[in-house]
Amino acid sequence: MLIRAVKIKIIKRNKKPFSSDTLDLGFLYSTVSVKFVPCLCGGRLLHQDSWLPARRLDDRIRVRAVCKLWRSSISVSDPSPRLPWFLRFAGDGEEEIICYSLSSNKTYKIHCQQLRDAYFEGTAGSFILCCRDGRPEPVSLFNPFNGLEISLPSPNHFQVYGVVSNPLQEDILAVSGTEARTGDIWSGFIRPGEETWVIRRWDIEYHFGVCVYYGGLWYVNEHNAHTLIEDAATGNIVSVILSPDSDLVLSQHMLETCGEILIIFRCNATDKLEGTYFDIYRLDEVRGNYQWVKIGDIGDRMLFLNRIGGFSLRNNELPGFKGNSIYFMDHDLQSNSILLCQHDLKNGTTEALPNFWGEGGTWIIPSFG
């Protein structure tokens, strides 16, 4: 029987392939796994340097067989336009990252030589925020899916700890960290092409999940139980209001979602995962007057919480996933590892996602262009 190679219609191309002769679409979009095979009936071969698309999140890949028998055996489906993965390093300085797919409940590995001697402090969209030891500390953005690395100006004496802007909404990068000599907590932002960071020191606690940049404003919870809203460009104070609070708090996160600023308290009245609950506050503004309002649900949104900050998607962007839910990390004391968990705000249930274990990580949205 004559066999033709599988044809892959590529919407966008890039230069650098995965170092494998097997194109695993399940790894990328939970579709199918395709093997490069010789074409014995004159069809064009897929070269090993052929590589997957995709500059934008809504790109599609369609897999079809030339032979009718193959076509009937391979289902063609459109992947979700935004499919977040959970990413973690094998270890600081290792040249390998491990990705967990929500849709397939499987983990996959990517070898990245550029990650040698690097450690990561969060993600910005499709990029890992990479730091390396040095004085001043080298900082860069690295896309592990296409090998693109963007060097950033060093923030001098400041050590970066995480991203506090929403990469899906902002055209700048905002981060938080500590001042190396004094331990003071700071935040800063930089625009594409600029050579210096705009730095601001804060009187906030040791954790950095209480600061976010959005729409030209800093939103910061300070030591004195107040929320400070400040113009990032001028330093002028826009408003100072009382901060929300909650009991039995394990962690708190401030993030922008669909144009709203939320504070999310993760709480637990027991030492078991099933005892997890969330208190959520939304920052409302009417005629220049700001206040925090407690809300019971987030509609069709899904929140993906990182160690610092996070982002949201709507369930119509991820068919098959439930809205009004929160994805987060929990430290399991018995196994001394991190569980990846999902909390349903409607019915109050929490469950650990299957087939995942690790020592921490962050959410990332893949892009191959």
N, C-alpha and C positions, 0 to 999 in steps of 0.2 A: 504494500500500500504506500502511496506517495504521501509525504507529510510536508505541509508548508509551515513556515515559521509564523508565529503569532504576530499580527500587526498591532501596533500601538499608535493611536492618534494622539499626538502631543500638541497641546494648545500653545505652550511656550517651552523654550528649550534653555538649557544652560550648558556650560562647557565641561563641568566636572562630574563624573559619574560616581556612583557607589562602587567600591572595589569588590565587585562580585559579578559572577556571570548569571546570577539568578535575580530577577527583578521581583521583589516581594511586595506586591501591591497591598497585601494584608497589613504589612508593616506601616504603609503610608495611609491608606484609606479603608482598610478592612474590606477589601474587595476580593481579589484572587491572587494566586501566586503563579507567575509565568516564567518558564524556563526558556532561555535562548537555545534554539535548536537549528540544525542545518535545514535548509530548504532544498529538498530533493527534486522539486518539479519546476525549477527555474525562478521561483519567487525570490525577492530581495531579502537578504539576511538582515536581521537586526544586529548592528555592530555593538561590541561591548561598550563603546563610548556613548551609545545612545543613553539618554538619561531623562529622568522625569521632569515635569513641568514645574514651574508654576509660580509666577510672581505674585498673583493675587490669591486671596483666600477662597474666592468663589470659582477658581478654575476647576475643570472637570477632566477626568481621565476615562476614556472608554476603551475597553479591551474587546477585540473581536477576532475570530479565527477566519482564515480564508476558506477553509473547508467547512461545508455545512454541518458536518458531524461535530466539529469543534465548536462552531457557533452555537449549536443547540446545547452544548455541555457547559458553556461558560455564561453565567448570568451577568448582565450589564446593569449597573446601578450608578446613580449619581451619589457621590459622597456628600457628607455634610459640608457646607461652605466654610464653616469654621469648626475645626476639630481639635480641641485642646488636648495636648498630651501632658503627662506628668514626667518631668525630667529630673534625673539625678546623676551625679558623677559616681563612677566606681570608687573614687577617692580623690582627695586633693592631689593635684599633680599628675593624675592618671590621664592617659590619652584616650579614654573611653567614656562615653556617657550611656546611660540606660534610660529608655523611654517606655512609659507605660501607656497603652492605648485603652481609653475608656470603652470604646465600642467592642474590642475583641477580648478585653481583660487579659492581655498578654504583654510581656515585656520584650523589648528589642534593644540591640546594642548598635552604637555608631562609633567607629574609630575616628578620632580627630587628633591628628598630630599637633595641631595648633594649641591644644589644651595642655601641652606639657608644661609643668611648673606653674600652672594657673589654678586659681580657685574662683568659684563663681558666687556672686552676691545678688542673685535674682535674675529676672529676665525682663526684657522690654520687647513685647511682641514676639518676633521670631528670633531675637538675639539674646544671647547670654551676656550678662554684664560680668566681664572677666577682670580679675585683679591679679597682680603678681607682686612678689616681694621686691622692694627697692625703695630708694630715696631720691626723688619722689616716687610714689607708688604708681607704676604703669597701669593704666585703665584702658579697656577696649570693649567694643561690642562685637560679638562673634556669632555668626549664623552657622550652626553645626550641620545644616542641611545642604548648604551650597558652598561652605568654606569661606564665605566673605567675612573679613575682619576689618573693623573700623577703629583706628586708634583715636583715643580721646585725649585732650590736654589733661595733664595731671592736676588734681585739685590740691597740689602742694602738700601741706602738712595734715591734710584731712584723709582719714581712712573711710572708704566707702563701705556701707553695710546693706544697702538695698535700694530698690527703685520705688519711688512714691508718686509717680505720675502714671496715668493710664495710657499705655502705648497705642490703644485702639482709638483714642480721642485726641491726643496731643501731638504736636509736631516738634516738641522739645523733649529732652530727657531730664527728669528731676530725680535726685537721689538723696538719701540721708546717710549719716555716718558720725564719726567722732573725730575730734581734734586730737592728733597724736600726742601732743605734749601736755595738754590740760585735761583731756577726757570730755571736754564740752561737746554737746550734741549739736549738729549742724544739719542744714539742708542746702542744696544748691541745684541750679539748673543750667543747662547749656543748650543753645540752639545749633542746628546743623551748620557747619562751616565756621563757627565762632571759635576763638582761641582761648577764652577764659570762662571760668564758671562764675555765676552770680551766687555768692555765698551768704547765708544767714544763720547766725547762732540762735539756739532756742533754750529756754528753761523748761525742758521736758524730761520725762523719766528715761531710765536706761533702755527701755524697749522703744522701737522706732515705728510701731504700727499706729501712731497717733498723729501722723502728719501726712498731708496729701497736697499736691499741686494740681489745680484745675482752673482753666479759663483765666490765667494771669493772676490768680490769688493763691496764697498759702492758707491752709486750714490746719491749725495746730492746737492740740490739747496741752496746756501748760501745767506746771506743778501745782499752781494755785487753784486747780479745779475750774479753770476757765478755758474756753475755746477762743483762740485769737484768729481773726481773719485779717490778712494783711495783703496789700498790693505788692506783688513780687517785684515789679519794676521800680517802684518809688520807695518802698518801705513804709508807706503810709498805712496806719491802722484803719481798717474799714469798720470793724465791730469787735467787741469783746462780750461774750455771753457765758452763762454757766454751762459747764460740761455735763453731759449725762453720766450716770453711774449705774452699777449693778452689783449684785451679790454673787459670791462664789465664782468669781471670774478667773478663768484659766488663761485667756488671751483676749486681746482686743485689736480690732483692725479698723482703720479709716480708709475709705476708698470712694472713688467716683463711679457711679453706675447710671447710665442713661440720663446724664445731666444732673443727677442728684448726688449729694454727699451723704454717705451713710457711716455710722459707727456701729460695728457689730461686736457684741460681747459674747464670747463662747464661755458657757458656764456649765458646771456639773455639781449636782448635789450628792453624788456618790463617787466611788472610785471605779465605776464601770462605764464603758462606752455608752450603754443604753440610757444612762442618766444625763446625757448631754442635752442642753437646750441653748437657744440663742435669744438674746435681747437685742433688738435692732432699733436704732434711732435715725431719723431723717432730719437733715437741716432744712428748715423752711425759712423763706424770706418773703416778707410782705412790706413793700414800700420802704425798704432799707432796714427793716427790723428782722433780726434773725432769732430763731429759737429751735431747739431740738424737740422733735415730736416722736414718741414711741409708736412703732408700727408693728402689726401682727404678721404681715406677709409681704412678699416682694413680687406678687403677680406672676407673670410668665418668665421671670428672670431666674437665671442660675448664677450664683456667686462662686467664684473660684478663688479661695483664700490662699495667699502665700504666707510665708513667715512674716513678711512685711507687705501690707497692701494686698492687691489682687485686682481682679477685673470681673465683668459680668457678660453673659450672653443671654439671648432670649431663646426659649425652647423651639421657636419656629426656625431658628438658625441651626438647631441640632435635632433633627427629627429622631424620635425614639427616646429622647431624654426628657425628664420631667422638669417643668418649671417650678418656681416657688421652693427651690432647694439650694443647699449650700454644700460645696465640696471643700474639705479641709483635711489637715493632718493631725493625727493624734499619736501621742507617745505611749506605746504599750509597755508597761513596766515589767510584765512577766517575760516578754521576749526581748526587752530593751531595744525595740525597733519602732519604726514609724509605720502607722497604719494610715492608709488613704481611705477617707470616710465620706459618706453622703448623708446629709440630714434633710428630711422632708419636713418643711415648716407647717404644712397643712395638718398632718397627723402626728407630728412630734417624734417620729421614729428616726433612729440613727443606725446605720449599718456600715461595716467595713467592706470595702470593695475586694473582690476575690483576687488571688494570685499576685498580690503586691506586698512587698516588704522592702525596707530600706532604712537608711539613717537620715532621711530628710531629702528635700528637693524643692522643686518649684514648677509651676505650670508654664507651658510654652505653647505658642501657636505656630505650627510649621509653615514655612514659606521657602520655595526652592528657586526663586528667581533672583 
